Every structure is written in C-alpha cells, then in structure tokens.
Amino acid sequence: MSIFIASTKPITRSKGQSAVASASYRAGCELEDKRYGKTHDYSKRSGVMSADIILPTSLKEQGANIERSELWNLAEEVETRKNSRVAREWIINLPHELSESERKELAHKFTQSLADKFGVIADCAIHKPTAREIERGADARNFHAHIMLTTRKAELDEDGKITLTSKSDCELSDTQRLAKSMSRAKDEVTEIRELWEHIANEKLAEYDHNLIDSRSYAAQGIEITPQEKMGSVATKLERDKYERELKKAEQAKEKGEVYQIDETPATIRGEVNRLIAQRNSEAWSAQLTDNQKMNDAADAIIINGHDIKQTTPSPQLIGGDQPPKPSTKAAAVDEPTKASTPDAPKRKAPSPTDIAAAMALAMNVRKELADDEKQKEIALEQQRQREIAEQNRREQAERERIEQQRADRERAQQQERQAQAERLERENKQFTADKKQMYGSVLAQAADKDIRGVDKTKPAGTAILAISAANEVMHKLNDYINEPRTTQTQRELAEVERSNLTDFVSDKSKQALSEIKNLYRTDDRKTHTEALQTALNDFVGNHSKTADKTQQQALQSAQRDVTSFSNEINRSRGFGMGM
C-alpha cells in the first residue's frame, strides 16, 4: 500500500544553503556555482533515476528553454540579501505499485501543475533507494521526487531570454496574502497536498490500487504516534554505528566466524523511535484484532442463514451506529448448507433485537480491548521511561569514559611534548659541541697551513684561507650527517649549517676577489687569484651537489668572476706600479 508524503521547505542562505549546490546534489550532476566560485560535482551519486527542468506552459508555448546551471545561478544572482530564500523544495512519495515510466509521468504532472499555478520554473529529480541504503535498512519501495521551484516568477524579456521577476505567491507572508485576499500560507500548503492526493489517486484508481490520503493519521482516526525527527547528528551516529557493525561482520566472515550485528539504536532518539515503532505495530495489531473480534461476535448471532439486506436495524436500537458488515466467512458457511440440504426449510432471519444484541456484544468486546490497550500503553510508557533512563545512564557513562580518555590523551600528549622538548634541547647542545669541535680542529690546521704566494696577514689571504677551511668543515659535516649515531634533529641542524657554510663561501669569494683587485703588485694579484680559483673550484667540485639551485648559481657566478679576472691579468702586458 502506498503512503502519502508531500512536504515543503525553503532553501535559504541563512542556513548556509545554495540553490546551485542543492540542484547539483538532487540531479546528480556537476554544476559551477558562480556566486561562491565553487564547482559542485555529484555526478557519481547513485539513485537518481531522472532530472528534468519543467517550465510553465506559457513559456513552453513561446519556445523558451534554459539549462540547469543557468537557471540556478540566475536564481542566486537575483537575490541580494544574505538571508534570502533562493529556492523552494517539495518532496513527494511516488507509488511503488506503478512502473518507472508511470511514476515519472505522475511526478511531472504534479510538477507542471505547480509551475503553472505559481508561474515558476521547476527542477524535478526522481530518486530511488540505492543498494547501500537498502542494506542499511531503507525500504526498497521508497521511490520519491525532489521538486525545486524558483522563488520568483519566470518571464521573457525583450530579447526572449528568461528572467526571474517578482516573488511568487507561495513565498508571500500571511500579511501580504491577506492584502491580496488570498488564503493563508498554511491553507495553501494543505491545498497543494490535496492536489497531489487527487493526481496520484487518479492514476492509482486506473489500476485498482489502494488510494492515498492527505489527511493526518489523527484526522483519519488512526491512533499512530509520530516518531521524533532524528536530525543530521543523530542520523550520522546511527549510520556510523551500523557501518561499524557491518565491518565487524565482514571481518568475522573472513575469519570463518559468525558475528551477530547489534541492531540496538546508538542514540536516545533512535531508541525512542524504536519504542514508538513497536507501540504503533502493537496498535495496528490490536486494531486488526479488534475488528476481527467484532465481526466474529456479530457472525455468531447473524450466521444462521439470513439475508442481511432484509434485516437492517433501526438506528434507534443501536444508538445511531450502523451494524458491522458480516465477514465473508458467513457466506462461506451458508453455501455448503444450501448445497447439502436443498429441501431444508428457510431459516428465520434475525430480528432487529438480535442485531442489536450482536452489536452490544461487539461493543463490550471493543471496551475490553480498549481497557487492555490502555494497560498496555501504561506498561509500554513505563518501559519506555525505564529504557530512556537506562539509555541516559549509559550515555552519561559513555560521555564520562570519553572525557577520561580525552584527559588521558591530553596528559600523555603533554608528557610527550615535554619529553620531546627536553630531547631537542639535549640534541641541540650536543650538536653545538660537535660543531665547535669540527671548526676548532679545522681552524687549528688552517693556522699552520701555508699557500704559496698568499699573504695570510692581508684580507685577501685571510678570505682564501677561510674558503679552504670551509671546504674541510663541509667534509666533516657530510661525515657527521651520514653517521648512524646522528639523530634526525642533529642531522637537520647539520644540513642547515652546511647550507649556511655554502652561502658563506659565495660571499667570501666575492670579498676575496674585491681585496685581490686592491693589491698593489700585479704578481700578487695573479698569485692570489690563482689561489682563490683553486680553493673555490675545490669547494664547488666537492660540495655543489648538496647545495640548492640558488646556491649553485651563486657559486657558478663567483667562479666566472674569478676566471674572468684571471684572464684579464694574464692578458695584461704592462707592469704594476710595484714592478
């Protein structure tokens, strides 16, 4: 049997919603959101059977057309307030008894009625439950349509292009509607729900299917308790738990074990809805049992071969109520009797008093059932309160456990951070000592080192010796980095020192060349240039691979400058002032 669902809600910026994003999700496609500079891609989304743009009939007749992306970007563009309603959505449940094409025809007919009624453009997306949703417990018959409507009327401008103008009637406030002698918004929603009921029932009646009813269960006299709205947070918690249970079942299956999935709700709302569903099921069963017992009681008196058409009781005899319709099993009993005893005398039809007695008996049964149902409800409510209290206790214990775990994690993290800080301090101190030792040994050797023709007392000679010493320190740093006992932190510090030393050599090379150019004698300039060139080439040849691209370029530039000056000296035929 089909159920009735026809609900509406606005899509608003105040809730962080976008018409383009909403349309992309419902249609299962990729759309560019020009207002926010994003691209929403739901093209891989499953469960979307169709998605179609439906124009008002007046625009169709004029040959108008618009793409989904253009439509919803236009809807966003015309709204300027930060809390604007950018679209309106209607959700309807499509009868599972119909074929796919019939459901689509039905949804489009209803959508076209809305588009014509309000003069707006609609985007109708038809969904079906996916295999994953069904696996999680969704009803495989849950076919439904998402109908997005523009909040503004659609018209054609002078160029024949679709524009969105004034707000449609369904978006007006009750004050604005009253000024136009219109019904309240609430009443209009009821009218649209009844419109869907009428359109759907026309199609269902063609195939002799059960009809749907737009009235509430209370208005229909059905004692059903509505379930609580779960909300996105509770729904995610329930979904996450179910997926964890499925994963455990799969892992157990791989091991050849059997795992019983825990289907108890993960939240209080889930538990409450489980109890409500249980209560509603019992209410339905009780109602069916009640009806059957009433029919059985009436049959016990009326089953003696009468013609019910001849014995309609007076309303005064039974308090104005009509007698219950005899069950079909009465006729089933009558038929064999007639066949087996064709010559038996015709039985006397029950009198109105007999009918009234049958009804009185049935009413007594109803009263007893009602009393039993009341006791069941009291017991169910008590059970519900106990279960809710227990659930609250479990959740409180779980919150305390989680809070304790969080505190333990924070404490452990703090201890780890402190230990790490102490470790880093020790490693920094050790590297500082190791670096001092490396530089000390190299500088001690450099003090005793003589380079032919280089005056160590002059700035040029000092710079050349510094470059030569840097070459040796770089060797020691490389050995230090490759040493297995060197920690990661010390290795990183050594790499930084190596980079700094490479920059130092580039700068010292330029300084040395500048000091060489200031030497008085040509021979001194030539000798110091050759020494600088040798020291720089040795450094570049040994260590350029560890330098980054910028440092390599700086070293190469220094080499070119030294080489160029060397060539210049060698080409010179004159004598210096000291010659």
C-alpha positions in Angstrom: 0.0 0.0 0.0 1.3 3.5 -0.9 1.9 6.0 1.8 1.3 9.8 1.5 4.2 12.1 1.7 4.0 15.7 0.4 6.1 18.2 2.3 7.8 21.5 1.5 10.7 23.5 2.8 12.6 26.6 1.7 16.3 26.6 0.6 17.8 29.7 2.3 21.2 31.4 2.6 20.6 31.9 6.3 21.2 28.1 6.7 24.3 28.2 4.5 22.4 26.7 1.6 22.9 27.3 -2.1 20.4 26.7 -4.9 23.2 25.6 -7.2 24.6 23.1 -4.7 21.1 21.8 -3.9 20.3 21.3 -7.6 23.6 19.6 -8.2 23.0 17.1 -5.4 19.4 16.3 -6.3 20.1 16.0 -10.1 23.3 14.1 -9.6 25.4 16.3 -11.9 28.3 18.8 -11.9 27.3 22.5 -11.7 29.5 25.6 -11.4 28.4 28.0 -8.6 29.4 31.4 -9.9 28.3 33.3 -6.7 30.7 31.3 -4.4 33.3 30.4 -7.0 32.9 26.7 -6.5 32.1 23.6 -8.6 29.7 21.1 -7.1 30.2 17.6 -8.5 27.7 14.9 -7.6 27.8 13.1 -11.0 28.9 9.9 -9.3 25.9 9.9 -7.0 23.7 6.8 -7.4 19.9 6.6 -7.0 19.0 9.4 -9.4 16.6 8.0 -12.0 15.9 11.2 -13.9 16.2 15.0 -13.5 14.3 17.4 -15.8 13.7 21.2 -16.0 9.9 22.0 -16.3 8.8 25.4 -17.5 5.4 27.0 -17.1 3.1 26.1 -20.0 3.0 29.8 -21.1 6.8 29.9 -21.5 6.8 26.5 -23.3 4.4 27.8 -25.8 6.8 30.6 -26.6 9.6 28.2 -27.2 11.6 29.2 -24.1 14.4 27.0 -22.8 17.0 27.1 -20.0 19.8 24.9 -18.7 20.0 23.8 -15.1 23.3 25.6 -14.4 22.0 28.9 -15.9 18.7 28.6 -14.0 20.0 28.2 -10.5 22.9 30.6 -11.0 20.3 33.1 -12.1 18.2 32.3 -9.0 21.2 33.1 -6.8 22.1 36.2 -8.8 18.7 38.0 -8.4 18.6 37.5 -4.6 20.7 40.2 -2.9 20.0 39.7 0.8 22.3 37.4 2.9 19.3 35.5 4.3 17.3 35.3 1.0 15.2 32.2 0.1 16.8 31.1 -3.2 14.5 28.1 -3.9 11.7 26.1 -2.6 11.5 22.3 -2.5 8.6 19.9 -2.5 9.2 16.2 -1.7 6.6 13.6 -2.7 6.5 9.9 -2.3 5.8 8.1 -5.6 3.6 4.9 -5.5 5.8 1.8 -5.8 2.9 -0.1 -7.4 3.4 1.9 -10.6 6.0 1.4 -13.3 9.0 3.7 -13.6 7.5 5.5 -16.6 4.2 5.9 -14.8 5.9 7.3 -11.7 7.8 9.8 -13.9 4.6 10.8 -15.7 2.9 11.3 -12.3 5.7 13.4 -10.9 5.9 15.6 -14.0 2.2 16.1 -14.0 2.3 17.4 -10.4 5.4 19.5 -11.1 3.8 21.0 -14.2 0.7 21.9 -12.0 3.0 23.8 -9.5 4.9 25.5 -12.3 1.6 26.7 -13.9 0.0 27.6 -10.6 2.8 29.9 -9.4 4.4 30.9 -12.8 7.8 29.5 -11.7 10.4 27.1 -13.2 10.7 23.7 -11.6 13.5 21.1 -11.4 12.1 17.6 -10.9 14.6 14.9 -9.8 13.3 11.3 -9.2 15.2 9.2 -6.8 15.1 5.5 -5.8 16.7 3.8 -2.8 20.3 2.7 -3.5 21.6 -0.8 -2.8 23.7 0.7 0.1 20.6 2.4 1.6 18.6 -0.8 1.4 21.5 -2.6 3.0 21.3 -0.1 5.9 17.6 -0.9 6.3 15.9 1.5 3.9 12.6 0.5 2.3 13.2 -0.8 -1.3 9.9 0.8 -2.3 11.0 4.3 -1.3 10.6 6.0 -4.7 10.3 9.8 -4.4 10.7 13.0 -6.2 12.6 16.2 -5.2 10.9 19.2 -6.9 12.9 22.5 -6.6 10.9 25.7 -7.5 12.3 29.2 -8.2 11.0 31.6 -5.6 10.4 34.2 -8.3 8.1 34.2 -11.3 9.7 33.4 -14.7 9.1 35.7 -17.7 10.7 36.6 -21.0 12.5 39.9 -21.5 12.5 41.9 -24.8 15.3 39.7 -26.2 13.3 36.5 -25.5 15.6 35.5 -22.6 14.2 34.0 -19.4 14.3 36.4 -16.4 13.1 36.0 -12.8 11.0 38.9 -11.6 8.7 39.3 -8.6 8.3 36.8 -5.7 5.8 34.0 -6.4 2.5 33.9 -4.4 3.7 30.9 -2.4 6.6 33.0 -1.0 4.4 35.8 0.3 3.8 36.3 4.0 0.4 35.9 5.5 0.1 39.7 5.8 0.9 40.1 2.1 -1.5 37.3 1.2 -4.3 38.9 3.3 -3.8 42.2 1.5 -4.4 40.3 -1.8 -7.5 38.5 -0.4 -5.6 35.2 -0.5 -5.8 32.3 1.9 -3.1 31.8 4.5 0.2 30.0 3.5 -0.8 27.1 5.8 -4.1 26.6 3.9 -2.3 26.8 0.5 0.1 24.0 1.6 -2.9 21.9 2.5 -4.4 22.6 -1.0 -1.2 21.5 -2.7 -1.1 18.3 -0.6 -4.7 17.6 -1.6 -3.7 18.4 -5.3 -1.0 15.7 -5.1 -3.5 13.3 -3.5 -6.0 13.9 -6.3 -3.4 13.5 -9.1 -1.9 10.3 -7.5 -5.3 8.7 -6.8 -6.4 9.2 -10.4 -3.5 7.1 -11.6 -3.8 4.5 -8.7 -7.6 4.1 -9.4 -6.8 3.2 -13.0 -5.0 0.1 -11.8 -7.3 -0.6 -8.9 -4.6 0.1 -6.3 -5.2 1.4 -2.8 -5.6 5.1 -2.7 -3.6 7.6 -0.6 -5.0 10.1 1.9 -3.5 13.5 2.5 -5.1 13.8 6.0 -3.1 13.2 9.1 -3.4 9.8 10.9 -5.4 11.7 13.7 -7.8 13.1 11.1 -8.2 9.5 9.7 -8.9 8.2 13.2 -5.7 6.1 13.2 -4.0 6.1 16.6 -0.4 6.3 15.5 2.2 8.1 17.4 4.6 10.2 15.2 8.3 9.4 15.5 10.7 12.1 16.6 12.8 13.8 13.9 16.3 12.4 14.1 18.4 15.3 12.8 21.7 15.2 10.9 23.9 14.5 14.0 21.8 11.6 15.4 21.4 10.2 11.9 25.1 10.2 11.4 25.7 8.5 14.7 23.2 5.7 13.8 24.7 5.3 10.3 28.3 5.2 11.7 27.3 2.5 14.2 25.6 0.4 11.5 28.7 0.7 9.3 31.0 -0.4 12.2 28.7 -3.4 12.8 28.8 -4.3 9.1 32.6 -4.1 9.1 32.8 -6.4 12.2 30.5 -8.9 10.4 32.7 -8.8 7.3 35.9 -9.3 9.4 34.3 -12.2 11.2 33.2 -13.8 7.9 36.7 -13.6 6.6 37.9 -15.5 9.7 35.1 -18.1 9.2 33.3 -16.8 12.3 29.7 -15.7 12.8 29.0 -12.2 14.1 25.6 -11.1 15.3 25.0 -7.5 14.2 24.0 -5.3 17.1 20.8 -3.5 15.9 20.1 -1.5 19.1 20.0 2.2 18.4 23.1 4.3 19.1 21.1 7.4 20.4 18.2 8.2 22.7 16.2 9.5 19.7 16.8 6.2 17.9 15.7 4.3 21.0 12.6 6.4 21.4 11.7 5.9 17.7 12.2 2.1 18.1 9.7 2.1 21.1 7.3 4.3 19.1 7.5 1.9 16.1 6.9 -1.1 18.4 3.9 0.7 20.0 2.5 1.6 16.6 2.9 -2.0 15.4 1.0 -3.2 18.5 -1.6 -0.6 17.9 -2.2 -1.8 14.4 -2.3 -5.4 15.5 -4.8 -4.5 18.2 -7.0 -2.6 15.8 -7.0 -5.5 13.4 -7.8 -8.0 16.2 -10.5 -5.6 17.5 -12.2 -5.5 14.1 -11.9 -9.3 13.7 -13.5 -10.0 17.1 -16.4 -7.6 16.4 -17.1 -9.4 13.2 -16.8 -12.8 14.9 -19.2 -11.7 17.6 -21.7 -10.4 15.1 -21.3 -13.5 13.0 -22.1 -15.7 16.0 -25.6 -14.3 16.0 -26.2 -13.4 12.4 -24.6 -16.5 10.8 -27.9 -18.5 10.8 -28.6 -18.2 7.1 -30.3 -14.8 7.0 -30.3 -12.2 4.2 -28.6 -9.2 5.7 -30.4 -6.9 3.3 -33.7 -7.8 4.9 -32.7 -7.1 8.4 -31.2 -3.6 8.6 -31.8 -2.5 12.2 -33.3 0.8 13.2 -30.8 3.4 14.2 -32.6 3.9 17.5 -32.0 0.3 18.5 -28.2 0.6 18.3 -27.5 4.1 19.4 -27.4 5.5 15.8 -24.5 3.3 14.7 -24.7 1.1 11.7 -24.2 -2.7 12.2 -20.9 -4.2 11.3 -20.6 -5.7 8.0 -20.6 -9.5 8.3 -17.3 -11.2 7.4 -17.1 -13.2 4.2 -16.8 -16.4 6.1 -20.6 -16.2 6.9 -21.3 -16.6 3.2 -18.8 -19.4 3.0 -20.7 -21.3 5.7 -24.1 -20.6 4.1 -23.1 -22.1 0.7 -22.4 -25.7 1.8 -25.6 -25.6 3.9 -27.7 -24.8 1.0 -26.0 -27.4 -1.2 -26.2 -30.2 1.3 -29.8 -29.6 2.4 -31.6 -28.2 -0.6 -35.0 -29.1 0.8 -34.4 -27.7 4.3 -36.9 -25.1 5.5 -35.8 -21.5 5.2 -34.2 -20.2 8.4 -35.8 -17.3 10.2 -33.9 -14.0 9.6 -32.6 -12.4 12.8 -34.7 -9.7 14.3 -33.5 -6.2 15.0 -33.2 -7.2 18.6 -30.8 -10.0 17.6 -28.8 -7.5 15.6 -28.7 -5.0 18.5 -27.6 -7.8 20.8 -24.7 -8.7 18.4 -23.7 -5.0 18.3 -23.8 -4.7 22.1 -21.6 -7.8 22.4 -19.2 -6.3 19.9 -19.1 -3.0 21.8 -18.4 -4.9 25.0 -15.5 -6.6 23.2 -14.3 -3.2 22.0 -14.4 -1.8 25.6 -12.4 -4.8 26.9 -9.9 -4.4 24.1 -9.7 -0.6 24.8 -9.0 -1.3 28.5 -6.4 -3.9 27.6 -4.8 -1.4 25.2 -4.8 1.3 27.9 -3.0 -1.0 30.3 -0.6 -2.0 27.5 0.1 1.7 26.9 0.7 2.4 30.6 3.1 -0.6 30.7 4.8 0.5 27.5 5.2 4.0 28.7 6.7 2.7 32.0 9.0 0.5 30.0 9.9 3.4 27.7 10.8 5.6 30.7 12.9 2.9 32.2 14.7 2.3 28.9 15.2 6.0 28.4 16.6 6.3 31.9 18.9 3.4 31.3 19.9 4.9 27.9 20.7 8.2 29.6 22.8 6.4 32.2 24.7 4.5 29.5 25.2 7.7 27.5 26.4 9.6 30.7 28.8 6.8 31.4 30.0 6.9 27.8 30.5 10.6 28.0 32.5 10.3 31.2 34.6 7.5 29.6 35.2 9.6 26.5 36.1 12.6 28.7 38.5 10.5 30.8 40.1 9.2 27.6 40.4 12.7 26.3 42.1 13.8 29.6 44.4 10.8 29.5 45.3 11.6 25.9 46.0 15.3 26.7 48.1 14.3 29.7 50.1 11.8 27.6 50.5 14.4 24.8 51.7 16.9 27.3 54.3 14.5 28.7 55.3 13.6 25.2 55.7 17.2 24.3 57.8 17.9 27.4 60.0 14.8 26.7 60.4 15.9 23.1 61.4 19.4 24.2 64.0 18.0 26.6 65.3 15.7 23.9 65.6 18.5 21.4 67.4 20.7 23.9 69.9 17.9 24.6 70.4 17.2 20.9 70.9 20.9 20.2 73.5 21.2 22.9 75.3 18.1 21.6 75.3 19.5 18.0 76.7 22.8 19.2 79.5 21.0 21.0 80.2 18.8 17.9 80.2 21.8 15.6 82.6 23.6 17.8 84.9 20.7 17.8 84.7 20.4 14.0 85.5 24.1 13.4 88.2 24.1 16.1 90.2 21.2 14.5 90.0 22.7 11.0 90.9 26.2 12.1 93.9 24.9 14.0 95.2 23.2 10.9 94.5 26.3 8.8 96.6 28.4 11.1 99.6 26.3 10.3 98.8 25.9 6.6 100.8 27.9 4.0 99.6 28.6 0.5 102.4 29.5 -1.9 102.5 33.2 -2.6 99.5 34.0 -0.3 100.0 36.5 2.4 97.9 35.3 5.4 98.2 38.7 7.1 96.3 40.5 4.3 92.5 40.4 4.0 92.7 38.7 0.6 94.8 35.9 2.0 92.6 35.5 5.1 89.5 35.1 2.9 91.2 32.5 0.7 92.2 30.5 3.8 88.6 30.8 5.1 87.3 29.2 1.9 89.9 26.5 2.1 88.9 25.8 5.7 85.2 25.8 4.8 85.9 23.0 2.3 87.3 20.9 5.2 84.5 21.7 7.5 82.0 20.7 4.8 83.7 17.2 4.6 83.3 16.8 8.4 79.6 17.9 8.2 78.9 15.4 5.5 80.5 12.6 7.6 78.5 13.8 10.6 75.2 13.7 8.7 76.0 10.2 7.4 77.0 8.9 10.9 74.4 6.3 12.1 74.5 7.6 15.6 73.5 11.1 14.5 69.9 11.8 15.4 67.3 13.2 12.9 67.3 16.6 14.7 71.1 16.8 14.7 71.1 15.8 11.0 68.7 18.6 10.2 70.8 21.1 12.2 73.9 19.9 10.3 72.2 20.4 7.0 71.3 23.9 8.0 74.9 24.6 8.9 76.0 23.1 5.6 73.7 25.4 3.7 74.9 28.5 5.7 78.5 27.5 5.0 77.8 27.3 1.3 76.4 30.9 1.4 79.5 31.9 3.4 81.8 30.6 0.6 79.9 32.5 -2.1 80.1 35.8 -0.1 83.8 35.2 0.9 84.7 34.5 -2.8 83.3 37.9 -3.8 85.1 39.6 -0.8 88.4 37.9 -1.6 88.2 39.0 -5.3 87.5 42.5 -4.3 90.5 42.5 -1.9 92.7 41.0 -4.6 91.8 43.8 -7.1 93.1 46.2 -4.5 96.6 44.6 -4.2 99.4 46.8 -5.3 101.6 44.5 -7.3 100.4 42.6 -10.4 102.3 39.5 -9.3 100.5 39.5 -6.0 97.1 39.9 -7.7 98.0 37.0 -10.1 99.2 34.7 -7.3 96.2 35.4 -5.0 93.8 35.0 -7.9 95.2 31.6 -8.7 94.9 30.5 -5.0 91.3 31.8 -4.8 90.4 30.0 -8.0 91.9 26.7 -6.7 90.2 27.0 -3.3 86.8 27.9 -4.9 87.0 25.2 -7.6 87.8 22.6 -4.9 84.8 23.6 -2.8 82.4 23.6 -5.8 83.7 20.3 -7.1 83.3 18.7 -3.7 80.1 20.2 -2.4 77.9 21.8 -5.1 75.7 18.7 -5.2 74.5 19.4 -1.6 73.6 23.0 -2.5 70.2 24.1 -3.7 69.7 25.7 -7.1 70.1 29.3 -6.0 73.3 28.5 -4.1 74.7 26.6 -7.2 74.0 29.6 -9.3 75.8 31.9 -6.8 78.9 29.7 -6.7 79.0 29.5 -10.5 78.7 33.3 -10.7 81.7 33.6 -8.3 83.7 31.1 -10.4 83.0 33.1 -13.6 84.1 36.4 -11.9 87.3 34.9 -10.6 88.1 33.3 -14.0 87.3 36.5 -15.9 89.7 38.5 -13.6 92.4 35.8 -14.0 92.1 36.0 -17.8 92.3 39.8 -17.6 95.5 39.6 -15.6 97.1 37.1 -17.9 96.3 39.2 -21.0 97.8 42.3 -19.4 101.3 43.1 -20.8 102.0 46.1 -18.5 103.7 46.2 -15.2 102.2 47.1 -12.0 103.2 50.1 -10.1 105.4 47.9 -7.9 107.4 46.3 -10.8 
